[in-house]
Amino acid sequence: MARLQAEAISTNKQKLFERLKSYLTAGKGSIPYRQAADELDITEGAVRVAVHRMRNRYRELLRDEIAQTVTSDDQIDEEIRDLFTALGS
């Protein structure tokens, strides 16, 4: 999460990141996009795209972090499953 935030800061998208970071771990549809769109003064579609991109980048960064802790690429998915199981997701 810290790496994703640092990227947002470096690209002047910190406000967008701060408003949408809760969508990264929330289930789809559990938080309405309309409210975020109104607060950010952008369209609901733009919020959906931004959340989609943030989730993808978050996934990439998570895989990268886990890759640094295992000995082979085959273990990455297993570690991710174990992590989500431990977190109750």
C-alpha positions in Angstrom: 0.0 0.0 0.0 2.9 2.3 0.8 4.4 1.8 -2.6 1.1 2.5 -4.3 0.7 5.7 -2.2 4.3 6.8 -3.1 3.4 6.3 -6.8 0.3 8.4 -6.4 2.2 11.2 -4.7 4.9 11.2 -7.5 2.2 11.6 -10.1 0.2 14.2 -8.3 -2.7 11.8 -7.8 -2.6 11.7 -4.0 -6.1 13.1 -3.5 -7.5 10.4 -5.9 -5.5 7.7 -4.1 -6.6 8.8 -0.6 -10.3 8.9 -1.7 -10.2 5.6 -3.5 -7.9 3.4 -1.4 -10.8 1.9 0.5 -12.0 0.4 -2.8 -8.8 -1.7 -3.1 -9.9 -4.1 -0.4 -13.6 -3.7 -0.5 -15.8 -6.1 -2.5 -17.1 -5.0 -5.8 -20.2 -3.0 -5.4 -19.9 -2.7 -1.6 -19.0 1.0 -1.8 -21.0 3.2 -4.2 -18.9 4.9 -6.8 -21.4 7.8 -7.1 -20.4 9.4 -3.8 -16.6 9.3 -4.7 -17.4 10.7 -8.1 -19.2 13.6 -6.6 -16.5 14.3 -4.0 -13.8 14.1 -6.7 -15.8 16.1 -9.2 -15.4 13.4 -11.9 -17.8 11.0 -13.5 -18.8 7.7 -12.0 -17.2 5.9 -15.0 -13.9 7.7 -14.3 -14.0 6.5 -10.7 -14.6 2.9 -11.9 -11.6 3.1 -14.3 -9.4 4.6 -11.6 -10.4 1.9 -9.1 -9.8 -0.8 -11.7 -6.3 0.6 -12.5 -5.5 1.0 -8.8 -6.5 -2.6 -8.1 -4.4 -3.9 -11.0 -1.4 -1.9 -9.8 -1.9 -3.0 -6.2 -2.0 -6.6 -7.4 1.3 -6.1 -9.3 3.0 -4.5 -6.3 1.7 -7.2 -4.0 3.1 -9.9 -6.3 6.4 -8.1 -6.5 6.6 -7.9 -2.7 5.8 -11.6 -2.3 8.3 -12.5 -5.0 11.1 -11.1 -2.9 10.2 -13.6 -0.1 10.0 -16.9 -2.0 12.6 -18.9 -4.0 10.6 -19.5 -7.1 7.8 -17.9 -9.2 5.6 -21.0 -8.6 5.4 -20.1 -4.9 4.0 -16.6 -5.5 0.4 -17.7 -6.1 0.6 -20.1 -3.2 1.8 -17.4 -0.8 -1.0 -15.1 -2.0 -3.6 -17.7 -1.3 -2.1 -18.3 2.1 -2.1 -14.6 2.8 -5.7 -14.1 1.9 -6.7 -17.2 3.9 -4.9 -15.8 6.9 -6.6 -12.4 6.4 -10.0 -14.1 6.1 -10.6 -12.9 2.6 
